[in-house]
Amino acid sequence: MSPIPPHGGKLICRLASEKERGVWLKKAASLPQIPLRPRETSDLEMIASGALSPLEGFMGKRDYESVVDRMRLANELPWTIPITLSATEKEAKRLRSGDDIFLVGARSTRPGGSTPPLPLAILHLEEKFAYDPRREAEKVYKTTDEAHPGVAAIAKQGPIYLGGKVTLLQEIPHDDFRTYRKGPEETRLFFEEKGWRRIAAFQTRNPIHRAHEYLTKCALEICDGLLIHPIVGETKGDDIPAAVRMKCYESLIQNYYPADRVLLAVNPAAMRYAGPREAIFHAIVRKNYGCTHFIVGRDHAGVGNYYGTFDAHKIFEEFRPEEIGITPLFFDHAFFCRKCEEMVSNKTCPHSADDRVILSGTKVREMLSRGELPPAEFSRPEVARILIGSYKRS
């Protein structure tokens, strides 16, 4: 039995049976089609697998407005990020409530692929509605600045949202990380077979440096197992590619973690960069994957200077612990202290900034691009060498 119930109490599955799939594919030519953007494809995959339980489809108006304004679904269950499917006015005009619509995507996830669209799912349209993109940006991202990647994504959307349950016709095709693609049912079964009762999840979209390693190992001290769960959906253009990051995770786990206490699995979600709201969202998603604890570091899911350093910690105070249902583990800024001679944080180290090994992201990128290894106190050399290799190939 899983140590923690899914959000809302039931793990959703919206994958069609073989018989259902055959019936729907026969109707393909007669049904309207809507093309999916990468983020929407990721959301579809997450909905169908149960990772976004209790959602069974893209949000209707009541849930959407409640989430934007109150950080709750219409039934009062905490939820902080709108999960929506947009359409152009031309697309929406030909659709009616009650219609079944084919959602189509790319046949290959390889960049630059140009193949015919692949029918991925059916949207059972319940409603279509206009929304205020500026209001959504202001509420969810705390800014209307289109330099923010989440706000920029809203600006590129159609002006109409389509709400309704979905039926996924087949697993979303992926060419990468196949052995690491495990849905919530699989991770829950893995934890059960391992006998893990306390599982900490670590969200990441970057290579793991020594500070991250410290956070995860602190979590392992109080938990039975650790899920390293990197996002491999859509991220910012200047983020390190997922393929490079995965090599870094593999090397780090092989050399510095107890193999029988760590599971590396990819999260197909797209990053929103919504800061504090996304911290709650990430916690709920990992609860659906069966984790009992969730690591929340400084500026979790942040970008630029849009959020305060510990806003992602404070937002948890807006909900009762039992409402979220997964235990957050809050961590301060971590670093190596030369006087302490170990990894520490602002909470544990009394020494001055001069004794701390702290490098900016810009400084690290400059060193790697020149083929220089950052200090071992900042990054494991195995990880740094992988990153240097990626800079040489780019």
URCOR-V171310 format. One record per pair of residues at least 24 apart in sequence whose ideal C-beta (glycine too) atoms are under 10 Angstrom apart, sorted by the first residue. I is the first residue (numbers start at 0). GAP is how many residues later the second one is. Records with the same first field share a line. If there is no record, write none. Layout:
BEGIN
I: GAP, GAP
END
This chain:
BEGIN
0: 187, 191
1: 182, 183, 185, 186, 187, 189, 190, 195, 197, 287, 288, 290
2: 185, 188, 189, 193, 194, 195, 196, 221, 287, 288, 289
3: 184, 187, 193, 194, 195, 282, 283, 284, 285, 286, 287, 288, 289, 321, 322, 323
4: 48, 282, 283, 285, 320
5: 44, 45, 46, 47, 48, 178, 182, 278, 281, 282, 283, 284, 319
6: 43, 44, 45, 46, 47, 48, 66, 70, 71, 72, 276, 277, 278, 280, 281, 316, 317, 318, 319
7: 45, 46, 47, 65, 67, 69, 71, 276, 280, 317
8: 44, 45, 68, 316
9: 40, 43, 44
10: 38, 39, 40, 42, 43, 172, 173, 174, 177, 277, 278, 279
11: 35, 36, 37, 38, 39, 40, 41, 42, 43, 44, 45, 153, 172, 276
12: 34, 35, 36, 37, 40, 43, 155, 170, 171, 172
13: 30, 33, 34, 35, 36, 38, 41, 42, 43, 107, 108, 151, 152, 153, 154
14: 33, 34, 35, 106, 151, 152, 153, 154, 155, 156, 168
15: 32, 105, 106, 150, 151, 152, 153, 154
16: 150
17: 152
19: 102, 147, 149
20: 98, 101, 146, 147, 148, 149
21: 147
23: 76, 78, 95, 97, 98, 143, 145
24: 77, 94, 144, 145
26: 73, 75, 92, 95
27: 74, 76, 91, 94, 141
28: 73
29: 70, 72
30: 68, 69, 70, 71, 88, 91, 92
31: 59, 62, 63, 64, 67, 68, 69, 70, 91, 93
32: 58, 68, 69, 70, 71, 84, 86
33: 51, 52, 53, 54, 57, 58, 61, 67, 68, 69, 70, 87, 89, 91, 124, 128
34: 52, 56, 67, 68, 69, 70, 71, 82
35: 49, 67, 68, 69, 70, 81, 82, 84, 85, 87, 136
36: 48, 49, 68, 116, 119, 120, 121, 197, 233
37: 67, 68, 71, 115, 195, 196, 232
38: 44, 45, 111, 114, 118, 194, 195, 230, 231, 232, 233
39: 43, 44, 45, 46, 63, 65, 80, 117, 194, 230
40: 62, 63, 64, 65, 68, 79, 80, 131, 192, 193, 227, 229
41: 130, 189, 190, 191, 192, 225, 226, 227, 228, 229
42: 38, 39, 40, 41, 42, 123, 190, 225, 226, 227
43: 39, 41, 59, 61, 76, 77, 79, 122, 124, 128, 224
44: 60, 75, 76, 123, 126, 127, 129, 136, 138, 188, 223, 224
45: 37, 126, 137, 138, 187, 221, 222, 223, 224, 239, 242
46: 36, 74, 118, 119, 121
47: 72, 73, 118, 119, 120, 121, 122, 123, 124, 135
48: 119, 122, 123, 132, 133, 134, 135, 136, 137, 219, 239, 240
49: 133, 134, 135, 138, 238, 239
50: 132, 133, 136, 216, 217, 218, 233, 234, 235, 237, 238
51: 27, 29, 31, 132, 217, 229, 232, 233, 236
52: 131, 231, 232, 234, 235
53: 25, 234
54: 24, 28, 110, 111
55: 68, 108, 109, 110, 111
56: 26, 28, 64, 65, 66, 67, 68, 69, 105, 106, 107, 108, 109, 110
57: 24, 25, 26, 27, 28, 45, 65, 67, 68, 103, 104, 105, 106, 107, 108
58: 24, 25, 26, 68, 70, 102, 103, 104, 105
59: 24, 65, 66, 67, 68, 69, 101, 102, 103, 104, 105
60: 65, 66, 67, 68, 69, 70, 100, 102
61: 65, 67, 101
62: 100
63: 65, 67, 72, 97, 99
64: 64, 66, 67, 70, 71
66: 69, 72, 73, 210
67: 63, 64, 67, 68, 69, 70, 71, 72
68: 66, 70
69: 69
70: 68, 69, 205, 206, 209, 210, 244, 247, 248
71: 247, 251
75: 247
76: 207, 246
77: 202, 203, 205, 206, 240, 241, 242, 245, 246, 247
78: 198, 201, 202, 205
79: 60, 192, 194, 196, 197, 198, 199, 200, 201, 202, 203, 204, 235, 238, 239
80: 59, 69, 188, 191, 193, 196, 197, 199, 200, 201, 203, 204
81: 49, 54, 57, 58, 72, 79, 190, 192, 195
82: 80, 198
83: 47, 52, 70, 73, 77, 78, 79
84: 38, 40, 43, 72, 73, 75, 76, 77, 78, 79, 81
85: 45, 47, 67, 68, 70, 71, 72, 73, 74, 75, 76
86: 41, 70, 71, 72, 73, 74, 75
87: 69, 70, 71, 72
88: 41, 69, 70, 71
89: 68, 70
90: 37, 67, 69, 71
91: 33, 36, 37, 38, 66, 67, 68, 69, 70
92: 35, 67
94: 28, 30, 33, 65, 67
95: 29, 32
96: 27, 28, 29, 30, 31, 65, 66, 67
97: 26, 27, 28, 29, 66
98: 24, 25, 26, 27, 29, 63, 65
99: 24, 25, 64, 67
100: 24, 61, 63, 65
101: 67
102: 59, 63, 64, 65, 66
104: 67, 68
105: 66, 67
106: 66
107: 65, 66, 67
108: 63, 64, 65, 66, 67, 68, 123, 159
109: 64, 65, 66
110: 64, 130
112: 62
117: 51, 52, 54, 55
118: 50, 51
119: 46, 48, 49, 50, 51, 52, 53
120: 45, 46, 47, 48, 49, 51
121: 42, 43, 44, 45, 46, 47
122: 39, 40, 41, 42, 43, 44
123: 39, 40, 41, 42, 43
124: 37, 38, 39, 40
125: 36, 37, 38, 39
126: 34, 35, 36, 37
127: 32, 33, 34, 35, 36
128: 31, 32, 33, 34
129: 29, 30, 31
130: 26, 28, 29, 30
131: 27
132: 24, 26
135: 25
138: 138
139: 132, 134, 135, 137, 138
140: 131, 132, 133, 134, 136, 137, 162, 165, 166
141: 132, 133, 134, 135, 164, 165, 166, 169
142: 132, 161, 163, 164
144: 159, 161
146: 156, 157, 159
147: 124, 125, 126, 127, 155, 156, 158
148: 85, 86, 87, 88, 89, 90, 122, 123, 124, 125, 154, 155
149: 120, 121, 122, 123, 124, 125, 127, 128, 151, 153, 156
150: 122, 123, 155
151: 84, 121
152: 81, 117, 118, 119, 120
171: 96
173: 58, 92, 94
175: 56, 66, 67, 70, 90
176: 53, 55, 65, 66, 69, 87, 88, 89, 91
177: 88
178: 85, 86, 87
179: 48, 49, 50, 52, 66, 69, 70, 83, 84, 85, 86, 87
180: 51, 84, 85, 86, 87
181: 45, 47, 81, 82, 83, 84, 85, 107
182: 82, 85, 105, 106
183: 101, 102, 103, 104, 105, 106, 107
184: 104, 105
185: 77, 79, 103, 104
186: 40, 42, 76, 78, 99, 101, 102, 103, 104
187: 100, 101, 102, 103
188: 101
189: 35, 37, 73, 75, 99, 100
190: 33, 34, 36, 72, 98, 99, 100, 101
191: 98
193: 30, 31, 66, 67, 69
194: 29, 30
195: 27, 28, 29, 30, 31, 65, 67, 94, 95, 96
196: 26, 27, 28, 95
197: 24, 25, 26, 27, 93, 94, 95, 129
198: 24, 25, 26, 27, 28, 64, 87, 90, 91, 92, 93, 94, 95, 127
199: 24, 25, 26, 27, 28, 86, 91, 92, 93, 94, 95, 126, 127, 129
200: 24, 25, 26, 27, 28, 62, 64, 66, 81, 82, 84, 85, 86, 88, 89, 90, 91, 92, 93, 94, 125, 128
201: 24, 25, 26, 27, 28, 60, 84, 89, 91, 92, 93, 95, 127
202: 24, 25, 26, 27, 28, 64, 66, 68, 75, 76, 78, 79, 80, 82, 83, 91, 92, 93, 94, 97, 98
203: 24, 25, 26, 27, 41, 44, 45, 63, 91, 93
204: 25, 26, 27, 28, 30, 31, 34, 35, 37, 40, 62, 64, 66, 68, 96
205: 24, 25, 29, 33, 34, 39, 42, 155
206: 33, 37, 38, 39, 40, 41, 42, 44, 45, 157, 172, 173, 176, 177, 179, 180, 183
207: 37, 40, 41, 43, 44, 45, 48, 49, 171, 172, 175
208: 39, 43, 125, 150, 155, 165, 168, 169, 170, 171, 174, 175
209: 46, 124, 125, 126, 133, 147, 164, 165, 166, 167, 168, 169, 170, 173
210: 86, 87, 120, 122, 123, 124, 125, 132, 133, 134, 146, 147, 167, 168
211: 40, 83, 85, 119, 122, 167
212: 39, 43, 44, 121, 130, 166, 167, 170
213: 117, 120, 121, 122, 128, 129, 130, 131
214: 80, 81, 82, 83, 114, 116, 117, 119, 128, 130
215: 36, 41, 46, 79, 113, 115
216: 39, 40, 41, 126
217: 77, 111, 113, 116, 125, 127
218: 74, 75, 76, 110, 112
219: 37, 38, 41, 42
221: 71, 105, 107
222: 38, 68, 69, 70, 104, 106
223: 37, 68
224: 33, 35, 36, 37, 38, 66, 67
225: 27, 31, 32, 35, 36, 37, 38, 65, 67, 69
226: 35, 36, 37, 38, 40, 59, 62, 63, 64, 66, 67
227: 24, 25, 29, 34, 35, 36, 37, 38
228: 34, 35, 36, 37, 38, 40, 53, 56, 57, 60, 62, 65
229: 34, 35, 36, 37
230: 35, 36, 37, 38, 39, 40, 51, 70
231: 34, 35, 36, 37, 38
232: 33, 34, 35, 36, 37, 38
233: 34, 35, 36, 37, 38
234: 35, 36, 38
235: 35, 37, 67
237: 127
238: 32, 34, 64
239: 125, 147, 150, 151
240: 149, 153
241: 24
242: 147
243: 142, 143, 145, 146, 147, 149, 150
244: 138, 141, 142, 145
245: 140
246: 135, 136, 139, 140, 142, 143
247: 131, 132, 134, 135, 136, 137, 138, 139, 142
248: 134, 137
249: 132, 136
250: 129, 130, 131, 132, 134, 135
251: 127, 128, 130, 131, 134
253: 128
254: 125, 126, 127, 128
255: 124, 126, 127
262: 26
264: 24
270: 30, 32
271: 29, 31
272: 28, 29, 30, 31, 33, 34
273: 26, 27, 28, 29, 32, 33, 38
274: 24, 25, 26, 27, 28, 29, 31, 32, 33, 36, 37, 40
275: 24, 25, 26, 31, 32, 34, 35, 36, 37, 38, 39, 40, 42
276: 24, 30, 34, 35, 38
277: 24, 29, 34, 37
278: 28, 32, 33, 34, 35, 36, 37, 49
279: 32, 35, 36, 38, 39, 44, 46, 48
281: 30, 44
282: 29, 33, 36, 41, 42, 43, 44, 45
283: 40, 41, 42
284: 41
285: 40
286: 37, 38, 39, 40
287: 38
288: 37
289: 36
290: 35, 36
291: 33, 34, 35
292: 33, 34, 35, 36
293: 30, 32, 33, 34, 35, 36
294: 33, 34, 35, 36
295: 32, 33, 34, 35
296: 32, 33, 34, 35, 36, 37, 48
297: 32, 33, 34, 35, 36, 47, 48
298: 34
299: 28, 30, 31
308: 24
332: 25
333: 24
334: 24, 42, 43
335: 39, 40, 41, 42
336: 40
337: 39
340: 36
341: 35
342: 34
364: 26
366: 24
367: 24
368: 25
END
